[in-house]
Amino acid sequence: MDPDKASVPRSAAAPGDRLEKLSASARGWHTIQMAVLGFIGICGILRAPSSPAPRAVQWLSGALAVAALAVACTAIFTVGRVAYPAGDALDGDRAVAGGTARLRAGIRLTIVALILAAIAALSGWWPAPASNPAVAVTGTTGQAWCGPLVSGPADAISVRTANGTITVPTQAIAQVSPVGRCP
């Protein structure tokens, strides 16, 4: 162990050393922020053109994605000022204190940008409207109909076929089965 380093308390380290360590830490965060910016860009590009989400939700999602991009750019600039200082006019201790505050603010802004991007991406998981599946109805006389079920009278099943809506009384039904599509 170096005797000179052992005799210097941690708080009394030279401001230049602390500023260099802070700058190195900021460069690490700067790399993470670039990845966040790339993630936000990918989320903006990977959009389904025919989203089932309502139009207002799509607009809100777009606005949140743009806000996430703006916040991420601000965070990168804020941390970049600490990572790559351009000759601050402050003395050593004030430069370290200001750099620490900017680094913390930049990290917080990065987290806010990630949250905004995640919320904006949620609209992509909007559930698709339920489809009206087709059924095949076979009557007791052997007659068959195929199509989606529609509302009809009580004690009957109504099916919309290519020839119109057919209503079959329940006592005249031999079988009802779901089908992928009608022939």
C-alpha positions in Angstrom: 0.0 0.0 0.0 1.3 3.4 -0.9 1.9 5.5 2.3 0.9 8.7 0.6 -2.5 7.4 -0.3 -3.1 5.8 3.1 -2.6 9.1 4.9 -5.1 11.1 2.8 -8.6 10.7 4.0 -11.2 9.9 1.3 -13.0 13.2 1.6 -9.7 15.1 1.2 -8.9 13.6 -2.2 -7.9 16.1 -4.8 -10.9 17.6 -6.6 -9.3 16.7 -9.9 -9.3 13.0 -8.9 -12.9 13.1 -7.9 -13.8 15.0 -11.0 -12.0 12.4 -13.1 -13.9 9.5 -11.3 -17.2 11.3 -11.8 -16.4 11.8 -15.5 -15.6 8.1 -15.9 -18.8 7.2 -14.2 -20.7 9.6 -16.5 -19.1 8.0 -19.6 -20.5 4.7 -18.5 -23.9 6.1 -18.1 -23.6 7.9 -21.4 -23.1 4.5 -23.1 -26.3 3.2 -21.4 -28.2 6.3 -22.5 -27.2 5.7 -26.1 -28.7 2.2 -25.8 -31.9 3.7 -24.3 -32.0 6.1 -27.2 -31.7 3.2 -29.6 -34.5 1.3 -27.8 -36.8 4.3 -28.1 -35.9 4.6 -31.8 -36.7 0.9 -32.4 -40.0 1.2 -30.5 -40.9 4.1 -32.8 -40.0 2.2 -35.9 -41.6 -1.2 -35.0 -45.2 0.0 -35.2 -48.1 -2.0 -36.6 -49.7 0.0 -39.4 -53.1 -1.4 -38.6 -53.2 -1.2 -34.9 -56.5 -2.2 -33.3 -56.1 0.5 -30.7 -58.5 3.5 -30.9 -57.2 6.5 -32.8 -56.8 8.6 -29.6 -54.7 5.9 -28.0 -52.5 5.8 -31.1 -52.0 9.6 -31.0 -51.2 9.5 -27.3 -48.7 6.7 -27.9 -47.0 8.7 -30.6 -46.9 11.8 -28.4 -45.4 9.8 -25.6 -42.8 8.3 -27.9 -41.8 11.8 -29.1 -41.6 13.0 -25.5 -39.5 10.0 -24.6 -37.1 10.9 -27.4 -36.9 14.5 -26.3 -36.3 13.5 -22.7 -33.6 10.9 -23.7 -31.8 13.6 -25.8 -31.9 16.0 -22.9 -30.5 13.3 -20.6 -27.7 12.5 -23.0 -26.7 16.1 -23.2 -26.9 16.5 -19.4 -24.7 13.5 -18.7 -22.5 14.3 -21.7 -21.5 17.6 -20.1 -20.2 15.6 -17.1 -18.7 12.8 -19.1 -16.8 15.1 -21.5 -16.4 18.4 -19.6 -15.5 21.4 -21.7 -13.5 23.5 -19.3 -15.9 24.5 -16.5 -15.0 27.8 -15.0 -15.8 26.6 -11.5 -13.2 25.6 -9.0 -12.6 21.9 -8.2 -15.1 21.4 -5.4 -17.8 23.3 -7.1 -17.1 21.5 -10.4 -17.5 18.1 -8.6 -20.7 19.2 -6.9 -22.2 20.6 -10.1 -21.1 17.5 -12.1 -22.7 15.2 -9.5 -26.0 17.1 -9.6 -26.0 17.0 -13.5 -25.2 13.3 -13.5 -28.0 12.5 -11.1 -30.4 14.7 -13.1 -29.3 12.9 -16.3 -29.9 9.5 -14.8 -33.3 10.5 -13.6 -34.2 11.8 -17.1 -33.0 8.5 -18.6 -35.4 6.6 -16.3 -38.2 9.0 -17.2 -37.5 8.4 -20.9 -37.6 4.6 -20.4 -40.9 4.9 -18.6 -42.4 7.1 -21.3 -41.1 4.7 -24.0 -42.6 1.7 -22.2 -46.0 3.4 -21.8 -45.9 4.4 -25.5 -45.2 0.8 -26.5 -48.2 -0.5 -24.5 -50.6 0.5 -27.3 -49.1 -2.2 -29.5 -50.6 -4.7 -27.2 -54.1 -3.4 -27.6 -56.5 -6.4 -27.9 -58.0 -7.1 -31.3 -61.8 -7.0 -31.5 -63.4 -10.3 -31.1 -64.3 -11.9 -34.3 -67.7 -13.6 -34.9 -66.7 -17.2 -35.6 -68.6 -19.3 -38.0 -70.6 -22.3 -37.0 -72.0 -25.2 -39.0 -75.6 -26.0 -38.1 -77.1 -29.4 -39.2 -80.9 -29.9 -38.9 -82.7 -33.1 -38.0 -83.7 -33.4 -41.7 -80.0 -33.4 -42.8 -80.1 -29.8 -44.1 -76.9 -27.8 -43.2 -76.2 -24.1 -42.9 -72.9 -22.3 -42.2 -72.1 -18.8 -41.1 -71.7 -16.6 -38.0 -74.3 -16.6 -35.3 -76.6 -13.5 -35.1 -79.3 -12.4 -32.7 -82.6 -14.1 -33.2 -85.8 -15.2 -31.5 -85.8 -17.2 -28.3 -85.7 -21.0 -28.7 -83.9 -20.7 -32.0 -80.5 -20.3 -33.5 -80.0 -17.7 -36.2 -77.1 -18.0 -38.7 -76.1 -15.4 -41.3 -75.4 -17.4 -44.5 -74.5 -16.3 -48.0 -78.2 -16.4 -48.9 -79.4 -14.4 -45.9 -80.2 -15.0 -42.2 -81.6 -18.5 -41.4 -83.5 -19.1 -38.1 -83.6 -22.8 -37.0 -85.8 -23.8 -34.1 -83.8 -25.6 -31.4 -85.9 -28.8 -31.6 -85.0 -29.0 -35.4 -81.2 -28.9 -34.7 -79.2 -32.1 -34.8 -75.7 -30.6 -34.4 -73.9 -27.2 -34.0 -70.1 -27.1 -34.4 -67.6 -24.3 -34.8 -65.8 -24.1 -38.1 -62.8 -22.0 -39.3 -64.7 -20.7 -42.3 -67.7 -21.6 -44.4 -67.3 -23.4 -47.7 
